[in-house]
């Protein structure tokens, strides 16, 4: 299965190439060179590059072209942030007494020799993964876009929570003020953490489905059609699997399935694995 990566800087390119070389000695460019032995200049017209990893072979091209072709790109910047999250927070000496169990009882003791310990396990400090203390805030592609627009227009958390609008930011508005458990405000707390530190945001692509045409003896699927008057769906016969995977016109989100009235059980949906 081919993977597609988007790099926006030379730093990101070098990081990804180092990762490939550590991952496998067999990953190479078409000309047989190792990942780090080739690096195109970033001052050309193609500033955002797409790197294709098909098995163990690397190729590259324009990120814009890859997106226009329907490929789902993995953001190298996000991968780099995820790696940072695996760092550890170190707690030493007297601060260890702040650690409590589920009953609110301290779990760190001082033994007869004056050493800090958890019963039967002498310790001097505890290292806790940052990912446990600062969990990721998952957002859909649309939510992340709405978040970015709000970030450009608002300065404080107070301001954004008052300015967020159902018409302009429907996804985030529903997440924060409609689709919530009234006894818990986890969504609003998550949003506040993301507002303070946007690097915590993890974009999860929206699920998409190919929709089969019912009562059809061939490989017929629905395809989105857009023109000057309206948007609609039409039937496409004998569709190959590659088109179903890369052509966005064959991919329907949950909202689009409902919009085009394909949500009846009569229509078989096949989830697209990207």
Protein Blocks (a to p, Z undefined) as FASTA:
>chain_A
ZZddddfbfklmmmmmmmmmmmpmkbccfkopafklpccdfkbfblbccdddehjaccdd
dfklmmmnopacddfklmmmmmmmmpccddehjlmmmpccfkopafbdcdfkopacdehi
acfbdcddfklmmccddddfklmmmmmmmmmmpmbfmlmmmmpcfklmmmlmmmmmmmpc
fkbckkmmmmmmmmmmmmlpccddddddddddehiabdcdddddddfkbccddddehiaf
klmmmmmklpccfklmmmnopmbfklccddddZZ
